[in-house]
Amino acid sequence: MFPTGLPSPNPPPPTQEARTVASDVNNDSSITSSKKRKINSSEKEDIDSISSSPKTTNSSSCSSTSHHIQKKLRFEDSVDFIGLDVKMAEESSSSASCSSNKTKTMFLTGGVVHHANGLTKTAGSATFSNSKPGAAKKLVIKNFKEKPKLPENYTHETWQKLKEAVEAIQNSTSIKYNLEELYQAVENLCSHKISAKLYKQLRVVCEDHIKAQINQFREYPFLHKIDKCWQDHCRQMIMIRSIFLFLDRTYVLQNSMLPSIWDMGLELFRFYIISDLKVQSKTIDGILLLIEKERSGETIDRSLLRSLLSMLSDLQIYQDSFEQRFLEETNRLYAAEGQRLMQEREVYSRGYRHTLSHVFYCFSEHPELNRYFCSPGLNHLLDENRIQDLSLLYQLFSRVRGGYKTRKIIHCTIVINPEKDKTMVQELLDFKDKVDHIIDTCFMKNEKFVNAMKEAFETFINKRPNKPAELIAKHVDSKLRAGNKEATDEELEKMLDKIMIIFRFIYGKDVFEAFYKKDLAKRLLVGKSASVDAEKSMLSKLKHECGAAFTSKLEGMFKDMELSKDIMVQFKQCQNIPGNIELTVNILTMGYWPTYIPMEVHLPAEMVRLQEIFKTFYLGKHSGRKLQWQSTLGHCVLKAEFKEGKKELQVSLFQTLVLLMFNEGEEFTLEEIKLATGIEDGELRRTLQSLACGKARVIHKVPKSKDVEDGDKFSCNDDFKHKLFRIKINQIQMKETVEEQASTTERVYQDRQYQIDAAIVRIMKMRKTLSHNLLVSEVYNQLKFPVKPADLKKRIESLIDRDYMERDKENPNQYNYVA
């Protein structure tokens, strides 16, 4: 069928739908020669519902039976249901005599209804319903007598009209015919299966026209001619496609091997014009010349340049024919520009900013930045914190792919130099803030720079193993210790967050744990912690960063302090403590706290008696446990009477033992005090020094000096004066010696050996058999601290000696697990 509103030269050919209903028969009207099929009961009911005027005619065949008469339908050839002749014949069985055949011709009217059995019937007709019961009804459907044909010379005349229209478009003249008429003509030709011929003819016309255009490109100005030809070609193909749109959307669309009309035009233009070596060479040379002129500061026609580059892109030759030459020319230009700038101006001179601004201007005008330009003054800019210049540099290099490559900012001098140990952590924090500010402000929080910064910090902080971890722990201790009035709680919290960022970069986190635990124990036992909330906040940060196993012992220390308070409440309620001495005991689980060397000292009888009372009380509640008194961690509050009046002295246990001796005598030598108290010589000298040489001198030393020497004599200072009632006399803390640091580090290494052994046994127990290289690789993956291959090999040999594993007898490089 033709679309609505378009003229049709002839009726359309039969459609495919009717072929599924009708059977092929001869175009003979004879009823006896047609094929017949029986209709089931549902069909019988459907036919009975069709009605027409009850006019009965005699059939050519006679029947004497008045019983059930079989109903039959006859179909002749496959036909369309639109405009078909429908003939119906009714047979009468009431008369025994046969009369001449008469056929009643009628057309079915009303809505067409499709039934499941393939019949198409009309609704609203009463022909069949009014027929007499028992009459045989036959439906005959015939095809058109003649197939639809186009008028003579219609195809040729229509193509001539279309060809004239195409040539008029190509020659920029007026079209004689109406565009709608031309569109309908194309549709009519396509409907009669002339699409392939029409497409070929159209291609030939376009091809001939494009061939004729090549001769005009022998003259100058060349670029304007090629641009005008391209613009005209695009305009013409758009008009031609609008006329042949039906062809483009039906025939061409159904044939995937054929290009669309627009693509066909591009293909022809590319093949006959741009692919010509002379034309292509002149075009690309002209474009490069325009770009070079613009870079030199001359004014060019940018619209022409934009149009020509768009043409190369649309014709899909930009990358193959133009891009490579363009990049080569760009590289040569900026290589020369970079060399000229570096010769004219010294990078480190005062004119650096002017140089950078000039280069930025050049590259802003010409964004084709290349790899030949670089800034060797980056470190200089970072050291001087020149934010504006760094921002300018980043904008410059970020304009092209690969224009900037991140560099690790190595600042090893902060870590490697032992002279800077006191200020190392603070310098690291300041440097980290500086780099973060540069990345946020200058580098726009670029992820590549953030990752490079993290890698750089991780690299240079671990250039000196273990020492940064130790110093970070001590720095945290200095911030959390009582008496630190440098910051408020909020500022302290922010500072801890910054310290945790540095903490993430260190490898030896177990070293940090060892020193942090030792300092935390002092703060808790001596009561020097600035804030319990700050302590627990730091603990939660460590737990979040390293896991619950890392902080389990630290949490146990806090738990011991809380349990000790509950135990002392029970002790004071249940026991009657003799005398006026108030006793407070902290029960410490040895596995949680640092290892302390016990020191036996001579305590007064009152203290010994209180210790025994508490020991009896505690073991009565917790049988099977053992108490070990740590005198080095004890402290006391003494009430003293001087000439000025009564004072309270807050001192350590060792200071207490020394001061109590002066209740029994006026003057004692160093040897006498040492013998009476039992305090170790070095500890005793520091204790006497704190009492006789510090700010609060409650005893006199003869002779006077800063250090305690053998033979010195000590006496009570009755004239002691102080503005405070309670005076805290600090014990002179012995600076941590190299031996003590080595001892702490050695304990860390010992714990590491246990962890290495456990990791190896876990892996071998799971894998049973494993080669040396695979075992080492898996151990490295499980451990959270660095291990030297030689140390790891020693641990493997140790496990082999202890029969945890064995070497394979056939392959010595392979290990077997020993159950």
Secondary structure as UniProt FT lines:
FT   TURN            4..5
FT   HELIX           17..20
FT   TURN            32..33
FT   STRAND          36..38
FT   HELIX           41..49
FT   STRAND          72..75
FT   STRAND          86..91
FT   STRAND          104..105
FT   STRAND          112..114
FT   TURN            116..117
FT   STRAND          120..122
FT   STRAND          126..127
FT   TURN            128..130
FT   TURN            133..134
FT   STRAND          136..141
FT   TURN            152..153
FT   HELIX           154..170
FT   TURN            171..172
FT   HELIX           179..191
FT   TURN            192..193
FT   HELIX           195..211
FT   TURN            212..213
FT   HELIX           214..218
FT   HELIX           222..243
FT   HELIX           245..249
FT   HELIX           251..254
FT   TURN            256..257
FT   HELIX           261..269
FT   HELIX           270..274
FT   HELIX           277..295
FT   TURN            296..297
FT   HELIX           302..314
FT   TURN            315..316
FT   HELIX           318..323
FT   HELIX           324..344
FT   TURN            347..348
FT   TURN            350..351
FT   HELIX           352..365
FT   TURN            371..372
FT   TURN            376..377
FT   HELIX           378..383
FT   TURN            384..385
FT   HELIX           387..397
FT   TURN            398..399
FT   TURN            401..402
FT   HELIX           413..416
FT   HELIX           418..420
FT   TURN            421..423
FT   HELIX           424..441
FT   TURN            444..445
FT   HELIX           447..461
FT   TURN            462..463
FT   HELIX           467..480
FT   TURN            482..483
FT   HELIX           489..505
FT   HELIX           509..526
FT   HELIX           532..546
FT   HELIX           548..574
FT   TURN            579..580
FT   TURN            590..592
FT   HELIX           605..621
FT   TURN            623..624
FT   HELIX           631..633
FT   STRAND          635..641
FT   STRAND          646..652
FT   HELIX           653..660
FT   HELIX           661..663
FT   STRAND          667..669
FT   HELIX           670..677
FT   HELIX           681..692
FT   STRAND          699..702
FT   TURN            710..711
FT   STRAND          713..716
FT   TURN            718..719
FT   STRAND          726..728
FT   HELIX           738..767
FT   STRAND          769..771
FT   HELIX           772..782
FT   HELIX           789..801
FT   TURN            802..803
FT   STRAND          805..807
FT   TURN            812..813
FT   STRAND          814..817
//
